[in-house]
Amino acid sequence: MTVCTTKTIGFARCKNRKVEVNFSGGEITSDAGAILLSRADKIINLTKRIAANINDKRCKGKVDHSIGDMLRQRVYGLALGYEDLNDHISLRKDTAIQTAVGQDKDLASSSTLCRFENAADRQLCWDINKTFVEIFIESFKKPPKELILDFDATDDPVHGDQVGKFFHGYYDSYCFLPLYVFSGKHLLAGYLRPSNIDPAYGAWSILKLLSKRFREVWPMVKIVFRADSGFCRHLMMDWCDKNDIDYIIGIARNSRLEEQAAPLMKKAKSLFEKDRVKQRLFDDLRYAAESWKYDRRIIVKAEHSAKGQNPRFLVTSLSGDSQELYDKLYCARGEAENRIKAQQMDLFADRTSCMNWVPNQLRMLLSGLAYTLIEAIRRLALENTELFSASCGTIRLKLFKIGAVVLRNSRRVRMLLSSAYPYQRLFYKISYQLGLT
């Protein structure tokens, strides 16, 4: 019988010692911080409540892995930096991840996880989005006075000849056009869409559903809809006016707006030519497009620099100083773009490589669940620490990617973390904040 051994790799000598590397270390993990994800999951009851609503159509007598375990395995894997299902060929044997999921045996294989994703239906995607909203509501100890809802779309390049594949001229590629909704750092909705549609498609329906739910819980809360010019649609603004929803939205430049703003632009140009310093002037005007029933307040930013003029326009129902609304309220919309980057760059929401539509929508939402777990850790345990404002990728690197020896027997599981881990004190503090002793 052939005895298989791991291949040893020789590296340069160190102080006259041979340096040899192989993979025979045994029960060692590089993801000991997965236990923090598991704890946060239990605190906010994320995956359990979603799994409870999934209709498992498999034959119960032939099931080795529960829906909840597979959901946790997939979400924790994304949070730990493993985007591909093939990663789970090895990860399923990682004792630390097994422990985080709540098992003491091999987890689901990549093919089993693939079947799980492809069995998803639209109801599951709906339930996950509802869960995002309920967790957001539960995060408040007292009713908020104001909620700012950020709507934004982005590109998601396709992975071949997939269902819903279309070319998008602005992004100059074949892509999907997912819609994200955030309030602060909280993800409220993720909606995968084909790219051959209006950028605002579906936004009105989502805004109505969110507003209705928030007003059920907090009848007096002020709701502000914030978005770029791709969402400037008169029917949405009409609805907002009728339902006491404020808005501050970018509006595309046109000849009429530029004509009305011309005196302010001329003044900004004159001041620049005098001092050669970039000028930013703000003012209001009233404007109504042909499709609008009435005129609305337009905030004008007249900017002139060495690169020339750069006017910007916002339409808003809010009162207050023009420059303050632009600089402090509207420009803060950029944080929503950072949240989308976290989704796609750190948590692989753009890994929508399935052939069919619903599994791709599910993959986008699984990344959203991973994001929600990391944000729960931030909210519950990272305040007043160096990681409170860190990106999801930095939190993963410093809190989750920890080397450890794992010892498991019939009585306990012990994780012996690396003695050289540089954030030991922070890890203890976070564990305490999450109720671990």
Buried (B, 14 or more C-beta within 10 A) or exposed (E): EEEEEEEEEEEEEEEEEEEEEEEEEEBBBBBBBBBBBBBBBBBBBBBEBBBEBBEEEBEEEEEEBBBBBBBBBBBBBBBBBBBEBEBBEEBBEBBBBBBBBBBEEEBBBBEBBBEBBEBBEEEBBEBBBBBBBBBBBEBEEEEBEEBBBBBBBBBBEBBEEBEBBEEBEEBEEBBBBBBBBBBBBBBBBBBBBBBEBEBBBBBBEBBBBBBEBBBEBBEEBBBBBBBBBBBBBBEBBEBBBEEEBBBBBBBEEEEEBBEBBEEBBEBBBEBBEEEEEBBBBBBEBEBEBEEEEEEBBBBBBBBBBEEEBBBBBBBBBBEEEBBEBBBEBBEEBEEBBEBBBBBBEBBBBBBBBBEEBBBBBBBBBBBBBBBBBBBBBBBBBBEEBEBEEBBBBEBBBBBBBBBBBBEBEEEEBEBEBBEEBEBEEBBEBBBEBBEEE
